[in-house]
Amino acid sequence: MAVKSGSGSRPSERSSVERVYRHTREAILSGTYPPGMPLRLHELAAANSVSLIPVREAIRLLEAEQLVETIPNKGARVARLSLDDVKDAYQTRIVLEVEALRRAYGNLTDEDLARARRLKDEMMEHFRKGDDDAGFGLHRQLHFLLYQPSRSKWMLRFIQVLWDHSERYRRLATPLHSNLDEVGEEHVRILDALERRDKQAALRALRQHLHHTSQLLTMVSTEGEETA
C-alpha cells in the first residue's frame, strides 16, 4: 500500500479512493445500498480490496455530496430520503437549469436539436423495455446537450452536482413507469418549443417538467421519512 508523501497522495492511493468512491456511489444511486443502510468500513475495504484509508476518504467525499451521513457513535450510513431535501434540490435545479437553457438557447443548432430528439426517442425505448440504467443515462445526455451551449462552467458544475444528488430519488421513484407517457410528452414539449424557436415556451416547458418531477419524487421521500 502506498504511503503519503510530502507532495500529497501517490497515484495508487488516489486510484484506490476513486474506485471505492465510484463503486459506493453507484450502489447508493442505484438503490443497491438503500437509504439508511449502515456502511461498514471493513466491509467496504474488503469489497474493494483496499485498506481503510481510501475507504474513509471516499466516505468523506460522499458526505460532501450528502449521499452519506455519519451518526455519532454509530458510524456512516446511506443518507435517508428527505422531503425537505428533494424539494430544496429541485427548487434550486429549476433556477439553474432554466437559466442554463436561457443562456444556451441562442447557441443551440438544428443539429443539436435533432440529436436531442434522437436521445429522447432512445430514452423512451429503453424505459419501455425496462432498461432503466440506459434510460437514465440517455435522459442525462439529453438535458446536458441542451445546457452545454450555455458555456457557463460553474453553472454546469453546480447542475451536475444537484443532478447527481437527485439521481437516487429518480431511480427509486416507483411512479416512473406509471407516468412514462407523461414524462415523454414533457420532453416533447421542450423540444417542440426549441425547434419552432419559441424561447419562452421552451423555458416554461422545462420549468413545468422539473416541477412535475419534484412532485412525483416527494411521494418517494415521504415514504422514506415514514420508514426512517
C-alpha positions as CSV (number, residue, x, y, z in Angstrom):
1,M,0.0,0.0,0.0
2,A,1.3,3.4,-1.0
3,V,2.0,5.9,1.7
4,K,1.5,9.7,1.6
5,S,4.5,11.8,0.7
6,G,5.1,15.5,1.3
7,S,3.6,16.3,-2.1
8,G,0.3,14.5,-1.4
9,S,-1.2,11.2,-2.2
10,R,0.5,9.0,-4.7
11,P,-1.4,7.8,-7.8
12,S,-2.1,4.3,-6.3
13,E,-3.8,6.0,-3.3
14,R,-5.8,8.3,-5.4
15,S,-7.0,5.5,-7.7
16,S,-8.0,3.4,-4.7
17,V,-10.1,6.3,-3.3
18,E,-11.6,6.8,-6.7
19,R,-12.5,3.1,-7.0
20,V,-14.2,3.0,-3.6
21,Y,-15.9,6.3,-4.2
22,R,-17.3,5.3,-7.6
23,H,-18.4,1.8,-6.5
24,T,-20.1,3.0,-3.4
25,R,-21.7,6.0,-5.0
26,E,-23.2,3.9,-7.8
27,A,-24.5,1.4,-5.3
28,I,-26.2,4.3,-3.5
29,L,-27.6,5.9,-6.6
30,S,-29.0,2.6,-8.0
31,G,-30.6,1.7,-4.6
32,T,-28.3,-1.4,-4.2
33,Y,-27.4,0.4,-0.9
34,P,-30.8,1.6,0.2
35,P,-31.4,4.7,2.4
36,G,-30.4,4.2,6.0
37,M,-28.1,1.2,5.2
38,P,-25.0,1.2,7.5
39,L,-21.7,1.5,5.6
40,R,-19.3,-0.7,7.5
41,L,-15.7,0.4,6.7
42,H,-14.2,-3.0,6.9
43,E,-16.8,-4.5,4.6
44,L,-16.2,-1.7,2.0
45,A,-12.5,-2.2,2.3
46,A,-12.9,-6.0,1.6
47,A,-15.3,-5.4,-1.3
48,N,-12.9,-3.1,-3.0
49,S,-9.6,-4.9,-2.0
50,V,-8.2,-1.8,-0.3
51,S,-7.2,-0.7,3.2
52,L,-9.4,1.5,5.5
53,I,-7.5,4.7,4.4
54,P,-9.1,5.1,0.9
55,V,-12.5,4.0,2.3
56,R,-12.5,6.8,4.9
57,E,-11.6,9.3,2.2
58,A,-14.3,8.0,-0.1
59,I,-16.8,8.3,2.7
60,R,-15.8,11.9,3.2
61,L,-16.3,12.7,-0.5
62,L,-19.8,11.1,-0.4
63,E,-20.7,13.0,2.8
64,A,-19.8,16.2,0.9
65,E,-22.4,15.2,-1.7
66,Q,-24.9,14.5,1.1
67,L,-25.2,10.9,-0.1
68,V,-23.8,9.6,3.2
69,E,-24.2,10.8,6.7
70,T,-22.2,9.9,9.8
71,I,-24.0,9.4,13.1
72,P,-22.0,9.9,16.3
73,N,-21.2,6.6,18.0
74,K,-22.8,4.7,15.1
75,G,-20.7,5.3,12.0
76,A,-21.6,6.1,8.4
77,R,-24.8,5.2,6.7
78,V,-26.6,6.0,3.4
79,A,-28.4,9.3,3.8
80,R,-32.1,8.9,4.4
81,L,-34.6,10.2,1.9
82,S,-35.9,13.6,2.9
83,L,-39.0,15.6,1.7
84,D,-37.2,18.9,2.5
85,D,-34.1,17.7,0.7
86,V,-35.8,16.8,-2.6
87,K,-37.8,20.0,-2.6
88,D,-34.8,22.1,-1.9
89,A,-32.7,20.3,-4.6
90,Y,-35.4,20.7,-7.3
91,Q,-36.2,24.3,-6.4
92,T,-32.5,25.0,-6.9
93,R,-32.4,22.9,-10.1
94,I,-35.3,24.8,-11.6
95,V,-33.4,28.1,-11.1
96,L,-30.2,26.9,-12.5
97,E,-31.4,24.7,-15.4
98,V,-33.9,27.2,-16.7
99,E,-31.2,29.8,-16.7
100,A,-28.8,27.4,-18.4
101,L,-31.3,26.8,-21.2
102,R,-31.9,30.5,-21.4
103,R,-28.2,31.1,-22.0
104,A,-27.8,28.1,-24.3
105,Y,-30.8,29.0,-26.4
106,G,-29.1,31.2,-29.0
107,N,-26.2,28.7,-29.4
108,L,-28.4,25.6,-29.9
109,T,-28.1,24.4,-33.6
110,D,-30.5,22.4,-35.7
111,E,-28.1,19.5,-35.4
112,D,-28.2,19.8,-31.6
113,L,-32.0,19.6,-31.6
114,A,-32.0,16.7,-34.0
115,R,-29.7,14.8,-31.7
116,A,-31.8,15.7,-28.7
117,R,-34.8,14.3,-30.4
118,R,-33.0,11.0,-31.1
119,L,-31.8,10.9,-27.5
120,K,-35.4,11.4,-26.3
121,D,-36.7,8.5,-28.6
122,E,-33.9,6.2,-27.4
123,M,-34.5,7.1,-23.8
124,M,-38.2,6.2,-24.0
125,E,-37.4,3.0,-25.9
126,H,-35.1,1.8,-23.1
127,F,-37.5,2.8,-20.3
128,R,-40.4,0.9,-22.0
129,K,-38.1,-2.1,-22.3
130,G,-37.3,-1.9,-18.5
131,D,-33.7,-0.9,-19.1
132,D,-33.7,1.9,-16.6
133,D,-30.0,2.3,-16.3
134,A,-29.7,3.1,-20.0
135,G,-32.8,5.2,-19.9
136,F,-31.5,7.4,-17.1
137,G,-28.1,7.7,-18.9
138,L,-29.8,8.9,-22.1
139,H,-32.0,11.3,-20.0
140,R,-28.9,12.9,-18.6
141,Q,-27.3,13.2,-22.0
142,L,-30.4,14.8,-23.4
143,H,-30.6,17.5,-20.7
144,F,-26.9,18.3,-20.7
145,L,-26.9,18.5,-24.5
146,L,-29.4,21.4,-24.1
147,Y,-27.5,23.1,-21.3
148,Q,-23.9,22.7,-22.6
149,P,-24.1,25.6,-25.1
150,S,-24.7,28.0,-22.1
151,R,-20.9,27.9,-21.9
152,S,-21.1,28.6,-18.1
153,K,-18.5,26.3,-16.5
154,W,-19.7,27.0,-12.9
155,M,-23.4,26.7,-13.7
156,L,-22.9,23.4,-15.4
157,R,-20.8,22.2,-12.5
158,F,-23.5,23.0,-9.9
159,I,-26.2,21.5,-12.1
160,Q,-24.2,18.3,-12.3
161,V,-23.8,18.1,-8.5
162,L,-27.5,18.6,-8.0
163,W,-28.4,16.2,-10.8
164,D,-26.2,13.5,-9.2
165,H,-27.7,14.1,-5.8
166,S,-31.2,13.8,-7.2
167,E,-30.4,10.7,-9.1
168,R,-31.2,8.2,-6.4
169,Y,-34.6,9.9,-5.8
170,R,-35.3,9.4,-9.5
171,R,-34.1,5.8,-9.6
172,L,-36.1,4.9,-6.5
173,A,-39.2,6.6,-7.8
174,T,-41.9,3.9,-8.3
175,P,-44.2,6.3,-10.2
176,L,-41.8,6.5,-13.1
177,H,-43.3,3.7,-15.3
178,S,-46.9,4.5,-14.4
179,N,-46.2,8.1,-15.7
180,L,-43.9,7.2,-18.5
181,D,-46.1,8.6,-21.3
182,E,-46.5,11.9,-19.5
183,V,-42.7,12.1,-18.9
184,G,-42.2,11.6,-22.6
185,E,-44.7,14.3,-23.5
186,E,-42.9,16.7,-21.2
187,H,-39.7,16.3,-23.1
188,V,-41.5,16.5,-26.4
189,R,-43.0,19.9,-25.4
190,I,-39.5,21.2,-24.5
191,L,-38.1,20.1,-27.9
192,D,-41.1,21.2,-29.9
193,A,-40.7,24.7,-28.5
194,L,-37.0,24.8,-29.2
195,E,-37.5,23.6,-32.7
196,R,-40.0,26.3,-33.5
197,R,-37.7,28.8,-31.8
198,D,-40.1,29.8,-29.1
199,K,-37.8,30.6,-26.3
200,Q,-40.3,31.4,-23.6
201,A,-42.4,28.3,-24.3
202,A,-39.2,26.1,-24.0
203,L,-38.3,27.7,-20.7
204,R,-41.8,27.3,-19.4
205,A,-41.9,23.6,-20.5
206,L,-38.6,22.9,-18.8
207,R,-39.8,24.6,-15.6
208,Q,-43.0,22.5,-15.6
209,H,-41.1,19.3,-16.3
210,L,-38.8,19.8,-13.3
211,H,-41.7,20.9,-11.1
212,H,-43.7,17.8,-12.0
213,T,-40.7,15.5,-11.4
214,S,-40.3,17.1,-8.0
215,Q,-43.9,16.4,-7.2
216,L,-43.5,12.7,-8.1
217,L,-40.4,12.4,-6.1
218,T,-41.9,13.9,-2.9
219,M,-44.0,10.7,-2.7
220,V,-40.8,8.6,-2.6
221,S,-39.1,10.8,0.0
222,T,-42.2,10.9,2.2
223,E,-42.2,7.1,2.3
224,G,-38.5,7.2,3.2
225,E,-39.2,9.5,6.1
226,E,-42.0,7.3,7.3
227,T,-39.7,4.3,7.4
228,A,-36.8,6.2,9.0
